[in-house]
Amino acid sequence: MICFPNAKINLGLRIIEKRSDGYHNIETVLYPIGLSDALESVPNPKDADYSLSISGLMADEGPINTNNNLVTKAFRLLQSRFALQPSAFYLHKAIPVGAGLGGGSSDAAFSLKIINEINNLGLSDTELEEFSAHLGSDCAFFIKNKPIFASGIGTVFSEAKVCLKGYHLVLVKPDISVSTAEAYSSVHPAAHPEKSLKELLSEPVETWKDRIVNDFEVPIFERYPQIGLIKESLYKEGAVYASMSGSGSAVFGLFKDEVDLKNYFKDCFYWNETLS
C-alpha cells in the first residue's frame, strides 16, 4: 500500500505567551498543500517485525538513524496497543527538512492511517488524532488534512474557514534548515493584536500583507538574511501575500496568476502549484 504524505503551510503565526511549563501558546492556521513524500508499506521480507528504508532528500544528507524517524515511532506506538503485521516501510522524502512544512509530522500521521488500514484496526479519525498527539504537536492536523485554526501549544484545533482555491503558490527554501528549538530560542511573545488571526484571515487575501504576521520571522531573518530576501523577492514578483511557513526556513508566496520563478531561485528548493 502506498500513500503520499503532503506538506502544509502556516497562514500567520502569533506567539501569544510563554507558559509555566516552558512551552508557548500560539495561534496559527495550517493549510494543506500538494508537495508530498511517498510512503509505501509491504509485508516485511526480513526476519523482523519492522524495517524502514529512506530515500530522497534525507538520504542525501548522510547516514540516517531510522529509530528516531517518526514513521518508526508511529509503528511502535500502535504496536504497543495492537498486534501488527510485520511490515517494511519505504519512505521517499521530497518535502525538505527544517523548512516549517510539517513533513515529518505528515509522515507520522499517514503512517498511522496506513497501519490502521493494513491491520484492519478500525480506528476512527478521532482515535487516530489522539494517537498522533503523542508524536508531535501538528501531527493530528494531517489525519483529516483540512485547513484548521490551531491554538494552545498548537494542539487545540477548530474550524478555519479559509479557501485559497485558484491561487498560485510558489514555495522557496534556501539551503538553510531551522529547527523548531532554534526558532523558539529567540522568539518573544508579541502584543495581542486588535483582531484575532481568525478574523484577519476571513478578510480578502489582498489585505493580509500588512496585517498578518509570522512572529518567528524577525529573529530568523536577523540570523539568516537570505530567508528575508526571499520574502521580499516574492513580493517584488507580484505576490499578494508572502510569509515564512511555521518556524522553518521555507517561504511561500500567493499569486493571483500562474508564475514561473524557478530560474529566479536557482540555488534553492523550489515548488509551485495552483491550489485546489
C-alpha positions as CSV (number, residue, x, y, z in Angstrom):
1,M,0.0,0.0,0.0
2,I,1.3,3.4,-0.9
3,C,0.3,6.9,0.2
4,F,1.6,10.4,-0.3
5,P,2.1,12.4,2.9
6,N,1.6,16.1,2.0
7,A,3.1,19.3,3.4
8,K,1.4,22.3,5.0
9,I,2.0,26.0,5.2
10,N,1.2,28.3,8.1
11,L,-1.1,31.3,7.4
12,G,0.2,33.6,10.0
13,L,1.7,32.6,13.4
14,R,1.4,34.5,16.6
15,I,3.3,33.7,19.8
16,I,0.7,34.6,22.4
17,E,2.6,33.8,25.7
18,K,5.2,31.6,27.3
19,R,3.7,29.0,29.6
20,S,5.0,27.9,33.0
21,D,5.9,24.5,31.5
22,G,8.3,26.2,29.1
23,Y,6.1,25.8,26.0
24,H,4.5,28.7,24.2
25,N,0.8,29.3,23.4
26,I,0.4,30.2,19.8
27,E,-2.3,30.8,17.2
28,T,-1.9,29.9,13.5
29,V,-3.8,28.4,10.6
30,L,-2.5,25.2,9.0
31,Y,-3.3,24.8,5.3
32,P,-2.5,21.6,3.3
33,I,-0.6,21.8,0.0
34,G,0.3,19.3,-2.7
35,L,4.0,18.9,-2.2
36,S,4.3,15.4,-0.8
37,D,6.6,12.5,0.2
38,A,5.8,8.9,-0.8
39,L,5.3,6.2,1.8
40,E,4.9,2.5,1.0
41,S,4.2,-0.4,3.3
42,V,4.6,-4.0,2.3
43,P,4.8,-7.3,4.2
44,N,8.3,-7.4,5.7
45,P,10.5,-9.9,3.7
46,K,13.1,-9.8,6.5
47,D,13.1,-11.8,9.7
48,A,11.9,-8.8,11.7
49,D,8.6,-7.2,12.7
50,Y,9.5,-3.8,11.2
51,S,12.0,-2.1,8.9
52,L,12.3,1.3,7.4
53,S,14.3,2.5,4.3
54,I,14.6,6.1,3.4
55,S,15.5,7.7,0.0
56,G,15.3,11.2,-1.4
57,L,16.2,14.4,0.3
58,M,17.1,13.0,3.8
59,A,19.3,10.2,2.3
60,D,21.3,12.9,0.5
61,E,22.4,14.3,3.9
62,G,24.2,11.2,5.1
63,P,23.5,8.3,7.4
64,I,20.0,8.2,8.9
65,N,19.0,6.8,12.3
66,T,15.7,5.2,11.4
67,N,14.9,4.5,15.1
68,N,14.3,8.3,15.6
69,N,12.2,8.7,12.5
70,L,8.5,9.5,13.1
71,V,7.4,6.6,10.9
72,T,9.2,4.2,13.2
73,K,7.7,5.9,16.3
74,A,4.2,5.7,14.7
75,F,4.6,2.0,14.2
76,R,5.9,1.4,17.7
77,L,3.1,3.4,19.2
78,L,0.4,1.3,17.6
79,Q,2.4,-1.8,18.2
80,S,2.3,-1.1,21.9
81,R,-1.5,-1.4,21.8
82,F,-2.2,-3.8,18.9
83,A,-0.8,-6.9,17.3
84,L,0.5,-5.6,14.0
85,Q,1.6,-7.5,10.8
86,P,5.4,-7.4,10.2
87,S,5.9,-4.5,7.8
88,A,8.6,-3.0,5.7
89,F,8.2,0.8,5.1
90,Y,9.8,2.7,2.3
91,L,9.8,6.5,2.6
92,H,10.9,8.7,-0.2
93,K,11.5,12.3,1.0
94,A,10.5,15.2,-1.2
95,I,9.5,17.6,1.5
96,P,12.5,19.5,2.8
97,V,13.5,19.0,6.4
98,G,13.8,22.1,8.8
99,A,11.5,24.1,6.5
100,G,8.4,24.6,8.6
101,L,6.4,22.4,6.2
102,G,5.5,19.6,8.6
103,G,7.0,16.8,6.5
104,G,7.9,14.6,9.4
105,S,4.6,15.1,11.1
106,S,2.8,14.3,7.9
107,D,4.8,11.1,7.5
108,A,3.8,10.1,11.1
109,A,0.1,10.8,10.6
110,F,0.0,8.9,7.2
111,S,1.9,6.0,8.8
112,L,-0.9,5.7,11.4
113,K,-3.5,5.8,8.7
114,I,-1.8,3.1,6.6
115,I,-1.1,0.9,9.6
116,N,-4.7,1.2,10.7
117,E,-5.9,0.1,7.2
118,I,-3.5,-2.7,6.6
119,N,-4.2,-4.2,10.0
120,N,-7.9,-3.6,10.0
121,L,-7.8,-1.9,13.3
122,G,-10.9,0.1,12.7
123,L,-9.6,3.3,14.4
124,S,-11.7,6.4,13.7
125,D,-10.2,9.7,12.7
126,T,-10.7,11.0,16.3
127,E,-8.8,8.0,17.7
128,L,-6.0,8.4,15.1
129,E,-5.8,12.1,16.1
130,E,-5.4,11.1,19.7
131,F,-2.5,8.7,18.8
132,S,-1.0,11.4,16.6
133,A,-0.8,13.8,19.5
134,H,1.8,11.6,21.1
135,L,4.1,12.0,18.1
136,G,4.1,15.8,17.6
137,S,2.0,19.0,18.0
138,D,0.8,19.2,14.4
139,C,0.7,15.5,13.5
140,A,-3.1,15.4,14.2
141,F,-3.7,18.0,11.6
142,F,-2.7,15.6,8.8
143,I,-5.3,13.0,9.8
144,K,-8.2,15.0,8.3
145,N,-5.9,17.2,6.2
146,K,-8.2,20.3,6.1
147,P,-7.5,23.9,7.0
148,I,-7.6,24.3,10.7
149,F,-7.1,27.1,13.3
150,A,-4.5,25.8,15.9
151,S,-4.1,27.4,19.3
152,G,-2.7,26.4,22.7
153,I,0.7,24.8,22.1
154,G,-0.6,24.1,18.5
155,T,-2.7,21.1,19.5
156,V,-6.1,22.7,20.1
157,F,-7.9,22.7,16.7
158,S,-11.0,24.4,15.5
159,E,-12.5,25.0,12.0
160,A,-10.8,27.6,9.8
161,K,-13.0,29.0,7.0
162,V,-10.1,29.8,4.7
163,C,-10.1,28.9,1.0
164,L,-7.2,29.6,-1.3
165,K,-8.6,27.7,-4.3
166,G,-7.3,29.1,-7.6
167,Y,-4.3,31.0,-6.1
168,H,-0.9,30.0,-7.4
169,L,1.5,29.0,-4.7
170,V,5.3,29.5,-5.0
171,L,7.4,27.8,-2.3
172,V,11.1,28.6,-1.9
173,K,13.6,27.1,0.6
174,P,17.2,28.2,0.7
175,D,20.0,25.7,1.7
176,I,19.3,26.6,5.4
177,S,17.4,24.5,7.9
178,V,15.9,25.9,11.1
179,S,14.9,23.6,13.9
180,T,11.9,24.2,16.0
181,A,14.1,24.5,19.1
182,E,16.3,27.1,17.4
183,A,13.3,29.2,16.3
184,Y,11.7,29.2,19.7
185,S,15.0,30.1,21.5
186,S,15.0,33.7,20.2
187,V,11.3,34.5,19.9
188,H,9.3,36.6,22.3
189,P,5.5,36.9,22.8
190,A,4.1,39.8,20.8
191,A,1.4,42.3,21.9
192,H,-2.1,41.0,21.4
193,P,-3.5,42.3,18.1
194,E,-6.7,44.2,17.9
195,K,-8.2,41.5,15.7
196,S,-7.6,37.7,16.1
197,L,-5.9,35.8,13.4
198,K,-9.2,34.0,12.7
199,E,-10.8,37.4,11.9
200,L,-8.0,38.7,9.8
201,L,-7.9,35.5,7.7
202,S,-11.6,35.8,6.9
203,E,-10.8,39.0,5.1
204,P,-9.7,39.2,1.4
205,V,-6.2,37.8,0.8
206,E,-5.1,41.2,-0.7
207,T,-5.4,42.7,2.9
208,W,-3.2,40.1,4.5
209,K,0.2,41.7,3.6
210,D,0.3,44.4,6.2
211,R,-1.9,42.7,8.8
212,I,-0.9,39.1,9.2
213,V,2.5,38.2,10.5
214,N,4.6,35.2,11.5
215,D,6.3,36.1,14.8
216,F,9.3,33.8,14.0
217,E,10.3,36.0,11.0
218,V,12.0,38.9,12.8
219,P,14.6,36.8,14.8
220,I,15.1,34.3,11.9
221,F,15.5,37.0,9.3
222,E,18.1,38.7,11.5
223,R,20.0,35.4,11.8
224,Y,19.5,34.3,8.2
225,P,19.0,37.4,6.0
226,Q,18.7,35.2,2.9
227,I,15.4,34.0,4.1
228,G,14.1,37.5,4.4
229,L,15.3,38.4,1.0
230,I,13.3,35.6,-0.5
231,K,10.2,37.0,1.0
232,E,11.0,40.5,-0.4
233,S,11.6,39.0,-3.8
234,L,8.3,37.2,-3.9
235,Y,6.5,40.5,-3.2
236,K,8.6,42.2,-5.9
237,E,7.5,39.5,-8.4
238,G,3.8,40.2,-7.6
239,A,2.8,38.0,-4.7
240,V,-0.4,39.3,-2.9
241,Y,0.8,37.6,0.3
242,A,4.1,36.1,1.3
243,S,5.3,34.6,4.6
244,M,7.7,32.2,6.1
245,S,6.0,28.9,6.9
246,G,5.9,27.9,10.6
247,S,9.2,28.0,12.4
248,G,11.3,26.8,9.4
249,S,13.2,28.3,6.5
250,A,10.7,27.9,3.7
251,V,8.9,31.0,2.4
252,F,5.8,30.9,0.2
253,G,4.1,33.5,-1.9
254,L,0.4,33.5,-3.1
255,F,-0.1,34.9,-6.6
256,K,-3.4,35.6,-8.4
257,D,-1.9,34.3,-11.7
258,E,0.5,31.5,-12.5
259,V,4.1,32.4,-12.4
260,D,7.4,30.5,-13.0
261,L,10.2,31.8,-10.8
262,K,12.3,28.7,-10.8
263,N,15.2,30.4,-12.6
264,Y,15.0,33.3,-10.2
265,F,15.7,30.9,-7.3
266,K,18.2,28.6,-8.9
267,D,20.1,27.8,-5.8
268,C,17.0,27.0,-3.7
269,F,14.5,24.2,-3.4
270,Y,11.5,25.3,-5.5
271,W,7.9,24.2,-5.7
272,N,4.9,25.7,-7.3
273,E,1.2,24.6,-7.7
274,T,-2.2,26.0,-8.2
275,L,-4.2,25.4,-5.0
276,S,-7.4,23.4,-5.2
